[in-house]
Amino acid sequence: DAGVTQSPTHLIKTRGQQVTLRCSPKSGHDTVSWYQQALGQGPQFIFQYYEEEERQRGNFPDRFSGHQFPNYSSELNVNALLLGDSALYLCASSLRGHNQPQHFGDGTRLSIL
Amino acid sequence: DAKTTQPPSMDCAEGRAANLPCNHSTISGNEYVYWYRQIHSQGPQYIIHGLKNNETNEMASLIITEDRKSSTLILPHATLRDTAVYYCIVRWPNFGNEKLTFGTGTRLTIIP
């Protein structure tokens, strides 16, 4: 039973570029959440997707957007990259409404030059 | 979601019990306490959660005080692989609220 998988594992971009990160949830899960983790800090909630719609959002600008597909997989898009966007981006999946724990992938390390 | 306070770092000898405290004095009646840990270069790993009763699973035990203002995560026989950052999170798991609010956690180092 595969857990949460994310791709790519590492990515290098330059300022102003756009990036797309991908996530496949754990089997049986229908909700995907994205988090940003800067070096030395805890993960910060970006947003959550359920039934292909954004349902909950943290304090992140509109440059951060996402998508969920019918198979529950998800993408995180970041436009107009800034140096401060360098971080580990984590995807977590869960089964909505069942108070079951979220399962995390090992993240995508994004570096902005 | 209520805020939590944890010590920034702790050491524990290998084979001993590691007791990690968490203060959540503003917790409300319907909020659960969750514990996650993050080993270097990996994503957070779920450990345990509870509402008001003590909980135990194959990884750890969770002790919540009667007034629910604090809790302790217990790793009964710590090994070197338990070295990680441990996060205590309080969350109301109502339908639609999947957000986990992480603090800076406790960096636990297991000493050989």
Interface residues (C-beta under 8 A of the other chain):
Chain A: V4 T31 S33 Y35 Q41 G42 P43 Q44 F45 Q48 Y50 R55 Q56 G58 L90 A92 S94 R96 G97 N99 P101 Q102 H103 F104 G105 D106 G107
Chain B: Y32 Y34 S41 Q42 G43 P44 Q45 Y46 H49 Y87 P93 F95 G96 N97 E98 K99 L100 T101 F102 G103 T104 G105
